[in-house]
């Protein structure tokens, strides 16, 4: 989601922007200067090792792209666990996630310019021919305007940009006559009806065939859109206008950007997450740099680079000043309220903000980029991947990881800016983790839960469009790429647009609507190119000195800024505000403080709102911790070798896998299959893990019957055909109301879709071995001592260095890719979709199940014990708060945490009028 080394950090001290060639040359000079400073004292990675890692990236791309083309094309995306294509309407709906799918071979279009970057020009030419021959853009399907713009329109334009480059070189694409551009223009006109609003902000969705509002369109009734959705259009639409001469596209995208700028909160210069497309009112008034806003900021800066309009840079710098003033709490980036920017809106961060260090490189602000990137890297080292969301004390908030590329993107740009070989080692870690934990026989599978290592049947198109592009360029030297990457700018989907568009078909008036009413900070406009003598002091250990204090931030340190209070008033003797974690209902002083909140002043109102948010989050967290986390069923026998991990529900009885060693064994079906009576095939399940069908009796009864037959564990498979942990909440298997201490074997629950993968494997291979554990195990540990190809356990597979497998193995491996045809592990919906479409699980049979909501699945009490508590680590202010809390607890020994959260309902009721008044105060201020 950021800009390549050419063209980063231009300021506006020059009244008119220089021609693009001069800009690229100046930026390249800056980059060389920066790199020379770093490498002066660093130990660079050898050319041979960089080349080896680059070759690994190529092999990984071939594995992902090849399996998509073999098993999924012309479908939009590959389902890597079941080795088939994802076709919209033929799979269970995943909510908003499916709005990216338009039956237009999404992954192929999104991968076009990646093929050229990776020097696969012959494959690129073949892919372009397939797009022109097979792709239809006139489908009766409702798609996201945002996703279709950045992935499909951007993919077509990126493909066109490199097609004409190759044609000019004279070897490839000699037949090409702007066909991709014509498709892009057709798609552009199909998206234009979305802008038919009074504000100029586009509708969030559109029907490719019928447009907006028609009865058959099935869309056009929406009132809200996200800021990024409306503000991430200018690069693709302006490029389409510059390529074709049709100015209407750039005009519409500029109008949307202008409206968002007009609606910013004037006192804070921040924008909210969601806006009403008709009235311009902010629907969600929290502001950050992650999901919902991220690429709006990115496109303001890049629009200046590509189009040369100073107003875009001025707007970006105004927003950036606000971000660094309110949102940035190094190394954290925390959302705040746009009207009360000193008030944090939440205590967790989402994974999409990982792009921001790369954008800061483009801005030329290196120090905070290094700090935030290092913090994110420490989170990755703890969980192998960046969770979709994590708390300020670095615990998992949302556990899934759909193989997002934003961290790899920032790693690439920091290396381009600094030349520090440390970032090459970071990239190497990313490669190892992808191969070790995400690679499956038919591609790379997204992580359903980073704590357990379980997969979901999903490989998004952006994985091929962005991840492999950034990783390859990270290790590539200039001569490894067949064109000059500095002549192009990256879109948010990493598609390449040529910088020469800045001087082509300039028919749009560039009225500066920014400075007319905005007082700008001149410090934002010091240089046209970052001064490397200031950005990079003559100390090769400069970046290391910034990173060093953050090395243990995840496990041991308390990041400064997590607890934001008015330090001035605290130093002057005033008491710090009451925190939810310190509150005790039996403390008269605390009750008196509660009465004052929201009544005395706006400051008290802020304290009251923050206290309520903390109390609600605290209550929610404690409810989560009362539940057991999901478990993992890992298939470890040939040909899986631990590469397929299924999410399983735990039991409230039997062996606790979080406290005892995992259970490993071959699986066998019990007879009777429901396990509700004495087994008739005890010899078959003796010493094995028994498979049982749900229904007709209690879970505990099933467990006792297979345990009496000699089973070492049990897996209960749902009898509701087609059920999946993605379409129904995971739950714990409860006991039968009696003493269950006699059950000593581990018991796990799989929904039908996950269970069918094991059943199909049994039909294919007969002998199937699994591992029952609290989280997926490292493949090297699983396969220790076994005679298997080394690339299976090697996290850095070099296929060309391995002996070719025998034809027998070839056929078996091919069968492995097909074993689950007709089965599916349904993809995990994003957390907001789950929260907005909860499905309570009400078993029709007599199995007694304790329901767990999707959000509760993401809690891990075991991890909470492992992670050092913030309270004991913070210094100064936090220590004083902790001492005060401990003193209060000592004086009230009978007060428990349970008693602390009891008054929540009454507090919410009592404060209802105060909150309404507070919101009215915000509205009045707006």
N, C-alpha and C positions, 0 to 999 in steps of 0.2 A: 504494500500500500504506500510505497514511498518512491522517491526519485532516485535514479542512478547517479553515480558520482558526478557526471556532468550536470551543471546547473544547480548546485545547492547553495542556499543562503544568500541570494542576491538581495541587496538593499535598494532603497529608493532615493538615495542621495543624488543619483543621476536623474534629471527630470524626465528624459525619455529613455526607454529601455534600448540597450544596444542590440544590433542584429544578432540573430541566434548563433551564428558561427563565432562571433566574438565572445558571446556569453559562454559557449561551450569551451572555447579555448581558455578563457580566464578561469573557469571552474576547474578545468583539467590541471592548470598550473597550480591552483590552490591545493588540489588533491595530491599532486606530486610533492609539493612542499610539506604537506602534513605527513605524508607517508615517510619522507626522508627523515623527519624528526623522530618518528617512532622507531624505525628500524635501526637507528644509530646505536641503540644499546640493547635491542631485543635479540632473542635467539630465534631467527625465522625458521618456519617449517621448510624442509627441503623440497626442492622441485619434484623429486620422485614421489614423496609422500603426498604432496598436493595432487599430483597427477593420478596417483592411486585412488585417492578419495574422489576425485572427479570422475574416474571410471566407475566407481561404485555408484555414484549418483546416476550415471547413464544406465547402468544395469538395473537399478531400482526403477527408473522411469520405464525402461523396456518391460519390466515385470508388470507394472501398473497399467501402462498404455496397451501392451500386448494382450493382457487379459480382458481389458475393456473391449478391444476390437474383436477378440475371439468369442467372448461369452455374452457381451451386452449390446454392442452396436447393432442397429441404429438407436437403441434406447438412450435415454438421457444420461443415465449413470449406471455404474456397475454395482451389483450387490456381491461383495467379495466372499462372503461366507457360503452363499448358496450358488455362486458361479453363474449368475444370470443377470439380465438387465432389469433396471427399475423403470417400469412404464406407469405413468400416472393413470390412476383409475383402476389398475389391476392389482395394486398393493394397498393395504390398509393406509388410510390417510395419516400423515404425520403433522397435519395442521399447516401453519405458515411455511414450514420448511419446504413443502411440496410446491410452493408458488414459484420456485426457481425452475421447475420442470415444465416445458412447453411442447414436448414431443418434437424437438428440433435438434436431436443428437447433441445435447448440451456439452458433454465432455469432449467430443471431437472438436467442436468450434472453440471451446475454451483452451484447447491444447495446441492450436495451430502455431502461434508464434513461439511456443516452447520448443517445438520440433526444430525450428531454425536456430534458436539460441543454443540448443544442444547439438548443432551440426548435423541434424538428421534431415538434410534437404530433400533427399529422394522420398522419404516418408512424408515430408511436408507436401510435396507435389501430389503424391497419391491422396493425401488427406483432403487437399483442396478440391481435387476432382470428385471425391466422395461427397463433400459438402454440396458442391454445385449439382451433382446428380441426384442426391437422395433427400436433402433437407427441404422441408416445407414450412414456411413461415405463416401459413394461412390456416392454422389449426383452431378448432372451436375449443379453446382452453383458456382459462383465466390465469394470468401470470403476474408476477411482481414486476412493476415498472422498473424499480431499482435493480433487481437481480438481472432482469433481461437486458437492461442497459449495460451494466458493468461486465456481464459474462458473455452475452451473445453479440450485442452491438459492438462492445469493446473487442471481443474475439474476432469478429469479422474485420474490423478496422485494423487491428494488429496484424492479422493475416494478410490484409491488403498491403499494409505498409512494408512488410518484409517480402511480399511477392514482387512488388515493383522494384525493390532493392535487388533481389536475385535476378530479375529480368535484366536490369541494367548491367549486372556483372557478366551476362552473356552466356551462362551455362545452363541454368535451370529456369523454368517458368517462361520460356520463350513464347508459348502459346497464350499466355495470360493476357486478358484484355479487360481488366477492371471488373471482372464478374463478382468478386467478393464485395466490392464497393457498391455495386448495384443492389446486391442483397441487403447490405447495410442500409442503403437509402430506402429500400422497401420497408425494412423493419422500422426505421426512423419514422416514416409516415404512419405506420401502424401504432406507434407510441404517442403521436402528437395529440389525439383526442383526449388523452389523460390530462392534458393541461387546460381543459375547458372548465376552468373555475374562475370565480371573481378575483381570487388572489393571485392566480398564476401558478400556484403550487399544484403539482400533479396529483391526481388520484393515486392511491398506492397500488392499485391493480387495474388490469385492462384485459379484455378478451381479444385475442389476436385476430379473430375472424369478425367479431361483431362490435368491437370497440367498447363504448361506455353507455350505460343507461338503457339501451334497448332491452326489451324483456328477455331476449335470447342471450344477452351478454352476461347475465347473472352477476353483474357487478355495477358499480357506480353509485352505491348507497353509502359508501364510507364517508366519514367526516374527518378522520384524523390520519396523519401520516407522521413518520419520524423525520427529524431534521436531516439526518444523513440521506434518507430516501429522496427528499426533495432537493438536497444540496449537493448530490453526487452525480451530476449530469453534464456539467459544463465541459469537461474534457472530451467526452465521446461526442456530444452534440456539436460542440464547436469544431472538432476535427471533421465530423461529417459535413458540416457547412463549408469548411476550408477545402476539403477534398472535392466536393461536388459543385460549390458555388451557390448552393441553396441556403440562404442566410436564415431561413425560418427556424432551423434547429438551434442555432446559437442564440437567436433572439429569445426563444422560449426558455432555454436553460438560464440565460442571464436574468430574465424577469423573475424566475423562481429564486435565484440567489439574492437579487435585490430585495425581494419581499422578506426573506429570512433576516437579512441585515437590518431592515427597517424595524423588524419585530424583536430585535435583541433587547434584553433588559438594559435600559440606558445607564442605570447607576452602577451595575456590575459588568456590563459589556459581555454577558454570558447569554447563551441560548438554552432553551429547554430541550427535552428529549422528544416530545410529541407535540404537534401543533394542529389546530383545526384548519383544514384547507380552505374553508369558506370565510371564516371570521378572522383568522390569524391569532386567535387566543391560544395561549399555551395550555395544553392539556396536562402534560407532565412537566413540572417546574423544576425538576432536578437537572443538574448539568454536570457533565464530566467529559472525558475524552475517549470513552469506550463505546459500547453498543448503543446505537441510536443517534450518535452525533459524530463519531470518529472521522469518517471520510469527508464530512462537510468542511472541517478545518483543513484537511489534506488538500481538497480541491481548490480552496481559496489560494493557497500558496502555489500550487502547481498551475492554476489558471494564469497566474502572473508569469510564471516561467514560460508557459506555452504560448500565451496570447499577448503578453507584453502590456497589459493594462495595469497601471500603477494602483488603481483603486482596489484591486484584489489583494495586493500586497499590504496596503494600508489596513484593510479590513482584517486580514490575517494577523498582522502585528498587534492590532487593537485587541483581538480575541486572545492572542498568545500572552499578552501582558496580563490579562484577567486570569488566564489559566495558571500562570506561574504565581500570581498573587493569591489566588484562592484555592485552586484544585491541587496544585503541586505541594506535597508535603514530603519532600525527598526522604526515602526513595519511593514513596507511595504517591498515587494519583487517586484522590477520593472525591466522589461526587458531592456537590453542595447544592443548596437551594439558590435559584437565580436571584431571588429578592433578598435573601439573607445569606450571602455567600460565605459568611464566617460560620455558618451552621452546616455541618456534614449531613448529607441526605441518607447515607448508608455507611455501613462499616465493612463493606466487602468490595472487591474489584473484579471486573470481568476480563476474560482473556483477550478480547479485542483491543484493549488498550496497549497491547504489546507492540503495536505498530508505531506508537508515539515516539520512542527513542529514534527511530528512523526518520521521522518527520523533523525531530529536533536537529538531526544531522543536516537535513536540508536547510533548516533555518540557520544553522551555524552555532547552535547552543549545545556544546558537546558535553560539558560536565553533568548536567542533569540527565542527559541521554545515557551516559555511562552508569550513573547511579541506578536509574530505573531498570535498565537492562540487566544489571548485575543482580538486583533483587529478584527479577523474574527468573533468571538463570538458577538462583538458589532454590526457588520453588520447583523448577523443573528437576533439579538434582534430587529433590526429596520425593517427587511423585513420578519421575520419568517423563511426564508430559505436563503441560500447563493446564490445570483444571479450568473448566469453563468459568468458574468464579471461585475466589478464595478470600478468606477474611483478612483483616488487618494483622492478625497474629498468624497468618499463613496456614490456616486450616482449610480443608476442602469445604466449599459452600455448594457448588454444583460440580458433580464428579465427572461428567462426561468430557471427552476431548475429541472433536471431529477432525483431527489432523489439520489444525489451523496453521497457516504459514506465517503469521504476523511476527512471531519471534525470530524466525529464520530471516525474514526481511530486515528487521532492525539489526540483526547480527551482521548481515552483509554490508549494510550502509555504515555501521560503525567500523568495520574493517576497512572499507573504502576510505573513510575519513581519517583513520589513524594509522593504518598499516600494522596495527598491533597483532602479532601472531596468536595472542590469547583468543581472539575471535575465531581463528581457524580451529582451535581446539574445541571451542563451543560448538562450531558446526560439525565437527567430528562426533561429538556427543549426540547431536541430533540424529545423525546418520545411524549410529549404533542403536539408539533407542527405537528408531523406526523399524530397523531390521529385527531387533530382538523381541519387541513387544507388539508391533502392529502388522508385521508381514504375515500373510496367510497364503495358502496355495494359489488363490485366484486374485491376488493383488495386495492391497493394504487395507485393513479394517479399522474403522474409527473405534476409539475406546469408549465403552459404555460407562466404565468406572475406573478411574486411574488408580484407585486404591486396591481393587481386586485384580485389575488387568483384564477384565472381561471385555469382549468385543461387541460391536453391533454391526449389522449387515449394511454397511454404508461406506462409500468412498466418494466424497463430493468432488465435483469437477474442479474446484479451486485447488485441490491437492496437486493436480497435474499442471494447472495453469500457473501456480505460484511457487509451491514448495521446491520442486525440482529446478525451476529457473533460478531461484535465489541461491540454492545450495550449489548448483553447478558454477554460477558466476563467482561465488565465494572462493572457490578453489582454482578457478580458471585464470590463466594469464591472458594478456591482451591477444596474443597470437592464437589462443585456443578458441576464439570466437570469430566467425567468418565475416563479421561486420563490426563497425565501431559502436559499441553500446552507448558511448557518450553522446551520440547524435540523436538519442531518443529519450523520451520521458516515460516513466512507468505510470499507468493508471492504477487505481486501487485494486484491480484484479491482475496487476502486473502485465497488462498488455502494453505494447510498445507503440508510441506515436512519435513521428519525426518532428524534431524541433523546427525544421524549416517551414512548418505550417504557420509559424508566427508571422511570416511575411507574405502569406498566400491568401488571396480573396478576402482582404480586409475591408469589408463593407459595413461592419457594425460600428456605430458611433460609440466613442469611448468617453462619454460624459462621466466625470468623476463625481459620484454621488456620496462620497465618503467624507472628504475633508470639509464639506459645506457645514456640517454640524457636529463634527467630532474633533475634540482636542486631542491630538496624538502625542505620544511620548517620543521626543526626538531620538532618544537612545536606541529606538528600534531601527533607526535608519542610518547607522554609522558607516557601514561599508557596502559596497556593491558585491564584494566577495569577502568571506570571513578572513580576517587577518590572522594568519597562522602563528605569528609571533605572540599573539595574545591568546588565541584558542589553545595552542599547543606550546606551552613553555619548553625551553630547551632542556628537557628532562625526560629521558626515555622511560622513566618509571612513573610519569605523571598519571597515566590511566590506572596503573596498578595502585597508586596511592589513593585514588578515588574509590577503587573497588575493594581495597583491603578491609575497611571498617564494615563492609557489608557481607564478608565471607560467611559469617555465622548468623546472619540476621534472621534466617528462618527458624533455626533451632534454638538459639540462645538469646539473641538481642531483642530489645524492645525498640522498634523503629520510632524515631522521634516524630512527633506530629500526630501520633495515633490518637492521643487524647488532646483535643484542642480546647483550651480554656483561655480566658482573658488573663494572660500572664501579668499584665500591668496591675490589675486589681488584686491579684494574688500576692504580688510582691509588696503591695501597699498595706497588706494586713487583712484584706477581705477574705472571707472563707471561699474556697473553691465550690463550684456548683455540685449539687448532689448527684452522684452517679447511681444508675440502677443497680449495679453490682454491689454497692455499699448499703443500699436501702434496707432498713429493718422496720417492720410495721409496729414494733413495740417501743421504738425510740421516739419520744415526744418531740425532740428537736427536728427529726426527719419529717414527722407529720406536720409540724408548723411550717417547714420549708415547702411542703407540698401545697399547703393552703395559699401560700404567697404566689406560687408559680402561675403565671398568666394573668395576674391581677394587678401587680404593682407597677410594672414597667414593661417596655418591649424587651429588655434584657431578660427579665424574669420569664416573659413569654417564650423566648428562645430556649431558656433552660427547661421550661416545662415541656415544650415540644420534643426537645432532645431526650429528656428523661422518659417520656412516653415511648419514643422509638426504641430506646435502649431496653426498656422494660418488656416491650412486645418481643423484641429479638431475643432477649434473655429467656423469656418464657418458652418461645419456640425452640430455642436451642436445647433447653432442658427436656422438653418433650421429645425431641429427636434422640437425645442421649439415653432415654429410657428404652429405646428400641435397639434391636441388634442390627448391625449393618448387613448388607447382602454378602453372600459367599460366592465361591467360584468352583465350577466344575471344569477341569482342564483335561482335554483329551491328549494323552501323552504317547499313545502307541503309534506305529507306522500307519499311514504316512503323515500324521498330524504333528507328532513330536512336540506337543505343547503349544502349537501355534493357534489352536482354537480354544477359546475360553468362553464359557457360558455363565451368565449371571443366574445365581440360584438364591432362593429364599431359605432362611435358616429355620431351625425348630427351637421351640422353647424347652425342649427336653433332649436327652442324649448327650453325646460328647460335644463340648464346645470347641469348635475348631480354632477360635481365636486364642484359646489358652493351652491347647494341646497340639501335638505334631499332626500334620496333615495325614489323611488316610488315602492310601494308594492301592488300587486293585483292579482286576478285570471285572466287567459288568456281566450280569446274567439276569434274564427275566424270570420273575417268580411265577409259580403256578399254584393256585390261581393268580391271575395277573393283578387282581385288586388287593391281594395280600390280606384278605379279611378272615381267613381261616388257616388252619395248619397247612404248611406248604407240602405239596405232593412231590416236589422235586428238590428235597434238601441237598442231595448230592451235587446239584447244578449250582446252587448258590453258596455252598460251603466255602468259606475263605474268600468270597467275592463280594462285590457291591451289588445288591439286589435292586432291580428296577421294578417299581410297583405303580399301578395306575391309581389315580385318585378316585375316591368315591366308595359308597356303600358301607363304610365303617370309619371309625376314628383314626387319625394319623397315628396315635400312640399304639393302637391295636395292631396296625400294620407293622410298626417298628418291632413290637414284641414278637410277632410271628416270624419275621425274617431273622431276627436275632436268635430265636430258638432254633432256627434251621442252620445256624452257623455263619450267617452273613456278617461281614465286617463293617458294613455301612449300607445305607439305603438312599435311593433317589426316587421320589414320588413325582410322577409325570401327570400333568393335568389331563383330565378326560374331556375337557372342552376344546374340541378341535379348532385349531387356528388361533388359540389364545397366545399371547406373548407378553413379556414383561414391559413392552412398549405401549401396549394398548390396554393394559390392566395393571393396577398397582401391585407391586410385589408384596408378599405378606409372610409373616411367620406362621409356621405350623404349631398350633397350640396343643397342649395336652388334653386329657380326657376328664379333667377334674379330679383325678385320683393322683396318688403318689406315683411319679414317673422316674424315681431314682433307680429303678431296676433296669431302665433303658440306658445302655452304656455305649451304643454305637452312634456314629454321626448320621444325621438325617437331613437331607436337603430337598428342596422343591424346585422343579422346573416346569414352566408353562409348556404348552403343547409344541409351539414352534421350536423352542430350544431343545426340548426332549426328542423331537423328531430327528434332529441332527445326530444324536447318539444312536437312535434306533436304525436310521439309514446306514450309519457306519457299521453296525452289527450285521445288517443284511449284506453289506459289501465285503466285510473283512472277517466276520465271525468273532475273532478275538479283538476286543476293544478294551484298552486300559485307560482308566481315568484317575485324576487326582482331585480329592475333595479337600478344600483348604479355605482359609479366610481371605486369601488373595492369590493371584496367579504367581507361580514360581518361575524363577529364571530357567531358561531352557538348558543352559549348561549344567545346572545342578540336577535337573530332571534326567538328563541323558548321560550322566557321568558313568563311564565304564561300558557304554554300549557302542557297538560297531555301526556307526552311521556316517553318512557324508558330513564332512566337517562344516560345510556351509550352512547346515541346519542349525548348529549351535553357535557358529561364528557370527558375531553381530556385524561383521564387515565382510559379507560374502563377496568373494572374487570368483565368479563362476568360471572364468576362463582358466583359472589356476587349478581347478578341481578335475579329477579324473571323470570322464563322462560316465553317467550311470548306465547300467546295463539296460537292455531293451525291456527286460522284465520289470525293472524298477520304473522305467519310463511309462510303461502301461499302467503300473500301479499308481504312480503319481498322477497320471492323467485321470484315472478313475477317482482318485481322491478329490479332484476338483469337481467331480460330478456327483459325489455321493449324496448330496443333499438337494438334488434337483427336485423341485416341488416342495421343498421345505424352506423355511425362511426364519431368520432371527430378525424380527421387525425392528427398524431403526428407532432409536430413542428420539422422542420429540424434544424440542428445546424446552427448557424449564418453564418459560412463561406459558407455552402452549399447554403443558401438563397442568400448570396451576389454574389456567382458565378453563380447562376441560377435564376436571377430575372425574374419574370413573371409579366409584366404590365397588369393591369386590364383595358380592354377597353369594357365597357358595350355596348351590342348590342342594348339595348332598350334605351328609352329616359331618364332614370334615370340619373341625372347629378351627377357624383361621382368625388370627389377630391381624387386622388390616394395617398396612403401612402405606402412607401416602408417598408419592414420588419424591417429594422434598425430604421426607424422612429417610428415604433410601440413601441420601447423600450424607448422612451423619455417620461418624465413625468414632464411637466412644473410646475405642482402643487407641486411635490416633490422638485423641484429645489428651490421654494420659501421657503419650510419648512426647507431645509438643510442650515445650516449656511454657508455663503460664506467663502471661504478660505482667501480671500483678507483681511477681517477685523479681522482675528484671528491670523495670523502668527506674530511672533515676530522678532525682530532684522532685519535681511536682508529683510524679506518679508514686514515688516512695512515700511522700507525705500523705497522699490519699490512701495508700495501702495501710500505713501505720494508723491512720484515723479509723479505717475499716476494722483493723484487727483490734484496736482498743474498744470499739463499740461491740464487737463480737465477744470479746473477753468479758465485758460487763453484762452480756446477755447470753449466757451459755446455753440456754434452752432454745435459742433462735436457730432455725435451720433454713437452708435455701428454699425448702418447700414453703415455709411460712413467708419468705420474702416475696414470692410470686403470687401468693394467694389473693392480695387485694387488687389484682390487675383489673378485673371486671368492674369492681366498684370505682376504681380510679378512673377508668375510661368513661364510666357513666357520669361521675362527678365533674370531669373535665370537658364534657361534650360542649357545653356552652362556651368555655374558655377557648377551645380549639376553633369553634366557629368564629369567635371574635378575632382570634389571631389570623385566621384566613381572610376575614373581612379587612383587617388591617393591611395584609399583603395586597389585596385587590385594590384598596384605596391608594396604596403607594404606587402600584402599577399605573 
